[in-house]
Amino acid sequence: MKYTLLATLVLSLLSPAARANWDQTLAQARGQTVYFNAWGGSEAINRYIAWAGNETQKRYGVSVKHVKTADTAEVIRRIAAEKAAGRTQGGSVDLVWINGENFRAMKNQALLSAPFARTLPNWRYVDLKKPVERDFAEPTQGLESPWGGAQLTFIADRSRVPAPPDSVASLLAFAKAHPGRVSYPKPPQFHGTSFLKQALLELAPNPALLQQPVTAAVFARETRALWAYLDQLHPLLWRKGQAFAASGEQTLQMMADGELLLGISFNPNEVPNLITAKRLPKTAYSYGHKGGTLANVHFVAIPFNARSAAGAKVLANFLLSPEAQVKKADVAIWGDPSVLDPAKLPAAQGAALRQSATGSLPASVKTLAEPHASWVDALEKEWLRRYGKAGGT
């Protein structure tokens, strides 16, 4: 009932033309099935998507099929293949969960629908201070709708690490003091590449250049200190840098098992999630570096040839609703940070989004903007060239 009243209020605040357009979208969407391609590697996230799908069906008559993916790049290649084959309608993907690198790939290949994000009624609640209009330094232009926030988060156990390293420089000293007890995931795995970008932001002589498309000359100059740093760090790592964890999740499991002293995540609420699930002790905590840590927003986008584009808009709008965002931010559900501005919400929902669970990344940790998406491929290729012979676990 509360959601119905809030949704009615939102619609009443739209201009007559915008409301008519949205009413038309709702009418077109009823009866459609949305194939939502989203990462399926987390049971908590899968349950949340199932809940959102059930709610969208009940409220709007739109069915949601979660197509569980392991690699969004594969989804993009499928959409690109459909375009190459002339399949301009009736595509296999209606909505896709993407990050900045994948967004840039879809944008450059003209695989996205017409701009839609700002036409969603719940856009009015979005926190415009978050990087919702630039994704990995690429202008979003309404081509994707924000879904959740993320920030690189380092994790330790206070009973073993009362004072964690607060920079990549101090991480090197920490690794020297604790040989074999530190590692990071192997790029191009997401958390491994994120660690590279964090180190680059801290070590590059002119980090502002990372916001521009990469060039060979700038890449060589700005990454020189990074490779020198990794050359020193790797021999001190777990298995002397000859093998790496397969994922951020594995670093946390290795930390829980006592193999590693530090873990890594891109969810600032990961620790309370894992404490609740009894996968980390109550003495676990999150921390960041003194200069800040990498942060971004993840989005959903509609491909150019979506079969159920109207239904995809309805689902994207529900995912932006205060109800759905508050539920998503609950560490007992998922713990994914909201993209809404608490000040724009009713008092109870705003208060819920302001809450911070014990063990979460402190709000005082500064956020650092993602480098331009073009840096990702360049960093991964050079890392693999230099260190790629090292195995994974």
C-alpha positions as CSV (number, residue, x, y, z in Angstrom):
1,M,0.0,0.0,0.0
2,K,2.8,2.4,0.9
3,Y,4.5,1.7,-2.4
4,T,1.3,2.2,-4.3
5,L,0.7,5.6,-2.7
6,L,4.3,6.6,-3.4
7,A,4.1,5.5,-7.0
8,T,0.9,7.4,-7.5
9,L,2.6,10.5,-6.0
10,V,5.5,10.2,-8.4
11,L,3.3,9.9,-11.4
12,S,1.3,12.9,-10.2
13,L,4.5,15.0,-10.2
14,L,5.2,14.2,-13.9
15,S,4.2,16.6,-16.6
16,P,1.1,15.7,-18.5
17,A,3.1,14.7,-21.5
18,A,5.6,12.6,-19.5
19,R,2.8,10.9,-17.6
20,A,1.0,10.1,-20.9
21,N,4.2,8.6,-22.3
22,W,4.7,6.5,-19.2
23,D,1.1,5.3,-19.2
24,Q,1.7,4.3,-22.8
25,T,4.9,2.4,-21.8
26,L,3.0,0.6,-19.0
27,A,0.2,-0.4,-21.4
28,Q,2.8,-1.7,-24.0
29,A,4.7,-3.6,-21.3
30,R,1.8,-5.5,-19.9
31,G,2.0,-9.1,-20.9
32,Q,5.6,-8.9,-22.1
33,T,8.5,-11.1,-20.9
34,V,11.8,-9.4,-20.1
35,Y,14.9,-11.5,-20.5
36,F,17.2,-9.8,-17.9
37,N,20.8,-10.9,-18.5
38,A,22.6,-10.5,-15.2
39,W,25.5,-12.1,-13.3
40,G,24.3,-15.2,-11.6
41,G,27.3,-16.0,-9.3
42,S,25.6,-14.9,-6.0
43,E,22.7,-16.6,-4.4
44,A,21.8,-13.4,-2.5
45,I,21.7,-11.4,-5.8
46,N,19.7,-14.2,-7.5
47,R,17.1,-14.1,-4.8
48,Y,16.9,-10.4,-5.0
49,I,16.3,-10.4,-8.8
50,A,13.7,-13.1,-8.3
51,W,11.9,-10.9,-5.8
52,A,12.1,-7.9,-8.1
53,G,10.7,-10.1,-11.0
54,N,7.8,-11.3,-8.9
55,E,6.9,-7.7,-7.8
56,T,7.1,-6.5,-11.4
57,Q,4.8,-9.3,-12.5
58,K,2.3,-8.6,-9.7
59,R,2.2,-4.8,-10.2
60,Y,2.6,-4.4,-13.9
61,G,1.9,-7.7,-15.6
62,V,5.5,-8.0,-16.8
63,S,7.3,-11.3,-16.5
64,V,11.0,-11.4,-15.8
65,K,13.3,-14.2,-16.7
66,H,16.8,-14.0,-15.1
67,V,19.3,-15.2,-17.6
68,K,22.2,-15.9,-15.3
69,T,25.5,-14.9,-16.9
70,A,29.2,-15.5,-15.9
71,D,30.7,-12.9,-18.3
72,T,28.8,-9.9,-19.6
73,A,31.3,-9.6,-22.5
74,E,29.8,-12.8,-23.9
75,V,26.3,-11.2,-23.8
76,I,27.6,-8.2,-25.7
77,R,29.2,-10.4,-28.3
78,R,25.8,-12.1,-28.7
79,I,24.0,-8.8,-29.2
80,A,26.7,-7.7,-31.7
81,A,26.3,-11.0,-33.6
82,E,22.6,-10.4,-33.8
83,K,23.3,-6.9,-35.3
84,A,25.7,-8.3,-37.8
85,A,23.1,-10.9,-38.9
86,G,20.5,-8.1,-39.4
87,R,18.4,-9.0,-36.4
88,T,17.2,-5.5,-35.6
89,Q,14.1,-6.6,-33.8
90,G,13.2,-9.5,-31.5
91,G,16.6,-9.7,-29.9
92,S,17.5,-12.3,-27.2
93,V,18.3,-9.7,-24.5
94,D,15.9,-7.1,-23.2
95,L,17.9,-5.8,-20.2
96,V,21.5,-6.3,-19.3
97,W,23.5,-5.5,-16.1
98,I,26.7,-3.8,-17.2
99,N,29.7,-1.9,-15.9
100,G,31.7,0.9,-17.5
101,E,33.9,-1.2,-19.7
102,N,30.9,-3.1,-21.1
103,F,28.9,0.1,-21.5
104,R,31.7,1.7,-23.6
105,A,31.8,-1.4,-25.8
106,M,28.0,-1.3,-26.4
107,K,28.0,2.4,-27.0
108,N,30.9,2.2,-29.5
109,Q,29.2,-0.6,-31.4
110,A,25.8,1.2,-31.4
111,L,24.2,-1.7,-29.5
112,L,22.1,0.4,-27.1
113,S,18.5,1.6,-27.3
114,A,17.6,5.2,-27.6
115,P,18.2,7.2,-24.3
116,F,15.6,6.2,-21.7
117,A,17.0,6.6,-18.2
118,R,15.8,10.2,-17.6
119,T,12.3,9.3,-18.8
120,L,11.8,6.8,-15.9
121,P,9.5,8.3,-13.2
122,N,11.9,7.1,-10.4
123,W,14.8,9.0,-12.0
124,R,13.7,11.9,-9.8
125,Y,15.1,10.2,-6.7
126,V,18.6,9.5,-8.2
127,D,21.5,11.1,-6.3
128,L,23.1,13.2,-9.1
129,K,26.2,13.7,-6.9
130,K,27.1,10.0,-7.6
131,P,28.8,9.2,-11.0
132,V,25.5,8.4,-12.7
133,E,26.1,10.6,-15.7
134,R,29.6,9.3,-16.4
135,D,30.5,5.6,-16.4
136,F,34.3,4.9,-16.3
137,A,34.6,8.6,-17.6
138,E,32.2,7.8,-20.5
139,P,29.1,10.1,-20.7
140,T,26.0,7.9,-20.1
141,Q,23.6,10.3,-22.0
142,G,20.6,8.4,-20.6
143,L,21.6,5.2,-22.4
144,E,21.7,3.2,-19.1
145,S,19.9,3.4,-15.8
146,P,21.8,3.4,-12.5
147,W,21.1,0.4,-10.3
148,G,23.6,0.3,-7.4
149,G,26.8,1.8,-6.1
150,A,30.2,0.2,-5.3
151,Q,33.5,1.0,-3.8
152,L,36.7,-0.9,-3.6
153,T,36.9,-2.3,-0.1
154,F,39.8,-3.9,1.7
155,I,39.0,-6.3,4.5
156,A,40.9,-7.6,7.6
157,D,40.4,-9.3,10.9
158,R,41.0,-7.0,13.9
159,S,42.2,-9.9,16.0
160,R,45.1,-10.5,13.5
161,V,45.5,-7.1,11.8
162,P,44.7,-4.2,14.2
163,A,46.4,-1.6,12.0
164,P,45.9,-2.3,8.3
165,P,48.0,-0.8,5.5
166,D,46.5,2.5,4.3
167,S,48.1,2.9,0.9
168,V,49.7,0.7,-1.8
169,A,53.0,1.9,-0.5
170,S,52.3,0.7,3.0
171,L,50.9,-2.5,1.6
172,L,54.4,-3.3,0.2
173,A,55.8,-2.8,3.7
174,F,53.0,-5.0,5.2
175,A,53.8,-7.7,2.6
176,K,57.5,-7.6,3.6
177,A,56.5,-8.0,7.2
178,H,54.1,-10.9,6.4
179,P,55.5,-12.7,3.4
180,G,53.1,-15.1,1.7
181,R,50.0,-13.7,3.6
182,V,48.9,-11.2,1.0
183,S,47.6,-11.6,-2.6
184,Y,45.2,-10.1,-5.1
185,P,43.0,-11.8,-7.8
186,K,44.6,-12.4,-11.2
187,P,43.6,-9.9,-13.8
188,P,41.5,-9.8,-16.0
189,Q,39.2,-10.9,-13.2
190,F,37.2,-7.8,-12.1
191,H,38.7,-7.5,-8.6
192,G,42.2,-8.1,-9.8
193,T,41.8,-5.3,-12.5
194,S,40.3,-3.1,-9.8
195,F,43.4,-3.6,-7.6
196,L,45.6,-2.6,-10.6
197,K,43.5,0.6,-11.2
198,Q,43.7,1.5,-7.5
199,A,47.5,1.1,-7.5
200,L,47.8,3.1,-10.7
201,L,45.7,5.9,-9.2
202,E,48.0,6.1,-6.2
203,L,51.3,5.7,-8.1
204,A,50.7,7.6,-11.4
205,P,52.6,10.9,-11.7
206,N,49.6,12.6,-13.2
207,P,46.4,10.7,-12.3
208,A,44.2,13.3,-14.0
209,L,45.3,11.9,-17.3
210,L,43.6,8.6,-16.5
211,Q,40.3,10.3,-17.1
212,Q,41.2,10.6,-20.8
213,P,41.2,7.9,-23.5
214,V,44.5,6.0,-23.2
215,T,47.3,6.6,-25.7
216,A,50.5,4.5,-25.9
217,A,52.8,7.4,-24.8
218,V,50.7,8.4,-21.8
219,F,50.2,4.7,-20.8
220,A,53.9,4.1,-20.8
221,R,54.7,7.1,-18.7
222,E,51.8,6.8,-16.2
223,T,52.2,3.1,-15.6
224,R,56.0,3.0,-15.2
225,A,55.8,3.3,-11.4
226,L,53.0,0.7,-11.3
227,W,55.1,-2.1,-12.9
228,A,58.1,-1.2,-10.8
229,Y,55.9,-1.5,-7.7
230,L,54.4,-4.9,-8.8
231,D,57.9,-6.2,-9.5
232,Q,58.7,-5.6,-5.8
233,L,55.4,-6.8,-4.5
234,H,54.9,-10.1,-6.3
235,P,57.8,-12.0,-4.7
236,L,56.3,-11.2,-1.3
237,L,52.8,-12.5,-2.1
238,W,51.1,-15.8,-1.5
239,R,53.0,-18.5,-3.4
240,K,55.6,-15.8,-4.2
241,G,53.4,-14.3,-6.9
242,Q,53.5,-17.4,-9.0
243,A,49.8,-18.0,-8.5
244,F,46.9,-15.7,-7.7
245,A,43.5,-16.0,-6.2
246,A,40.7,-16.5,-8.8
247,S,38.4,-13.8,-7.4
248,G,37.8,-11.4,-4.6
249,E,35.5,-13.9,-3.1
250,Q,38.3,-16.4,-2.9
251,T,40.6,-13.9,-1.1
252,L,37.9,-13.6,1.5
253,Q,37.6,-17.4,1.9
254,M,41.4,-17.7,2.1
255,M,41.3,-15.0,4.8
256,A,38.7,-16.9,6.7
257,D,40.8,-20.0,6.4
258,G,43.9,-18.2,7.8
259,E,45.9,-18.3,4.5
260,L,45.7,-14.6,3.9
261,L,45.6,-11.6,6.2
262,L,43.7,-9.3,3.8
263,G,40.8,-9.7,1.5
264,I,39.3,-7.5,-1.3
265,S,35.7,-6.7,-2.4
266,F,33.9,-4.1,-4.4
267,N,30.9,-4.1,-2.0
268,P,31.4,-1.8,1.0
269,N,28.8,-3.9,2.9
270,E,30.5,-7.2,2.2
271,V,31.8,-7.7,5.7
272,P,28.4,-7.4,7.5
273,N,27.0,-9.7,4.8
274,L,29.6,-12.3,5.5
275,I,29.4,-11.9,9.3
276,T,25.7,-12.5,9.1
277,A,26.3,-15.6,7.0
278,K,28.9,-16.7,9.6
279,R,31.6,-16.8,6.9
280,L,33.7,-14.2,8.6
281,P,34.2,-13.6,12.4
282,K,32.7,-10.7,14.2
283,T,36.1,-9.1,14.4
284,A,36.3,-8.7,10.6
285,Y,36.2,-5.1,9.4
286,S,36.4,-3.0,6.2
287,Y,39.0,-0.3,5.5
288,G,40.1,2.0,2.7
289,H,43.3,3.8,1.8
290,K,44.0,7.3,3.2
291,G,43.7,8.8,-0.3
292,G,40.5,7.1,-1.1
293,T,39.4,4.0,-3.0
294,L,38.0,3.4,-6.5
295,A,34.3,3.8,-6.7
296,N,31.7,3.5,-9.4
297,V,28.0,2.9,-10.2
298,H,26.6,-0.2,-11.9
299,F,23.8,0.2,-14.4
300,V,21.2,-1.7,-16.5
301,A,20.9,-1.0,-20.2
302,I,18.4,-1.9,-23.0
303,P,19.9,-3.3,-26.3
304,F,18.9,-1.7,-29.6
305,N,16.9,-4.7,-30.7
306,A,15.2,-5.7,-27.4
307,R,12.0,-7.7,-28.0
308,S,10.4,-6.2,-24.8
309,A,11.8,-2.7,-24.6
310,A,8.7,-1.3,-22.8
311,G,8.8,-4.1,-20.2
312,A,12.6,-3.5,-19.7
313,K,11.9,0.1,-18.9
314,V,9.2,-0.9,-16.4
315,L,11.7,-3.3,-14.7
316,A,14.5,-0.6,-14.7
317,N,12.1,1.9,-13.2
318,F,11.1,-0.6,-10.4
319,L,14.7,-1.3,-9.7
320,L,15.1,2.4,-9.1
321,S,12.1,2.6,-6.8
322,P,12.7,3.6,-3.1
323,E,11.2,0.3,-2.0
324,A,13.5,-1.8,-4.2
325,Q,16.6,0.3,-3.4
326,V,16.0,0.1,0.4
327,K,15.6,-3.7,0.2
328,K,18.7,-4.1,-2.0
329,A,20.8,-2.0,0.5
330,D,19.7,-4.2,3.4
331,V,22.8,-6.3,4.4
332,A,20.5,-9.2,5.2
333,I,19.2,-9.2,1.6
334,W,22.2,-8.1,-0.6
335,G,23.9,-5.0,0.9
336,D,24.4,-3.3,-2.4
337,P,24.6,0.5,-1.9
338,S,21.7,2.6,-3.2
339,V,22.0,5.2,-6.0
340,L,19.1,7.3,-4.6
341,D,19.5,10.5,-2.6
342,P,18.1,9.9,0.9
343,A,17.1,13.6,1.1
344,K,14.7,13.1,-1.8
345,L,12.8,10.2,-0.2
346,P,10.1,9.9,2.5
347,A,11.7,10.1,6.0
348,A,11.6,6.4,6.8
349,Q,13.1,5.3,3.6
350,G,15.7,8.0,3.7
351,A,16.7,7.0,7.2
352,A,17.0,3.3,6.1
353,L,19.5,4.3,3.4
354,R,21.5,6.3,5.8
355,Q,22.1,3.4,8.1
356,S,25.5,1.8,8.2
357,A,26.0,-1.8,9.4
358,T,28.9,-2.7,11.7
359,G,31.9,-3.7,9.7
360,S,31.0,-1.7,6.6
361,L,33.4,0.6,4.8
362,P,33.4,3.9,6.8
363,A,31.7,6.7,4.9
364,S,34.8,8.8,5.6
365,V,36.8,6.8,3.0
366,K,37.0,9.1,0.0
367,T,35.8,7.9,-3.4
368,L,38.1,8.0,-6.4
369,A,36.8,8.2,-10.0
370,E,37.3,5.2,-12.3
371,P,39.9,5.7,-15.1
372,H,38.5,6.0,-18.6
373,A,37.2,2.6,-19.7
374,S,39.9,2.4,-22.4
375,W,42.6,2.0,-19.7
376,V,41.1,-1.4,-18.6
377,D,42.1,-3.4,-21.7
378,A,45.5,-1.7,-21.9
379,L,46.2,-2.5,-18.2
380,E,45.0,-6.1,-18.5
381,K,47.0,-6.8,-21.6
382,E,50.2,-5.4,-20.2
383,W,49.8,-7.2,-16.9
384,L,49.3,-10.5,-18.7
385,R,52.3,-9.9,-20.9
386,R,54.5,-9.2,-17.8
387,Y,53.0,-11.6,-15.3
388,G,50.5,-13.8,-17.1
389,K,52.5,-17.0,-16.8
390,A,51.6,-17.1,-13.1
391,G,48.7,-19.4,-12.5
392,G,45.4,-19.1,-10.7
393,T,44.3,-21.2,-7.8
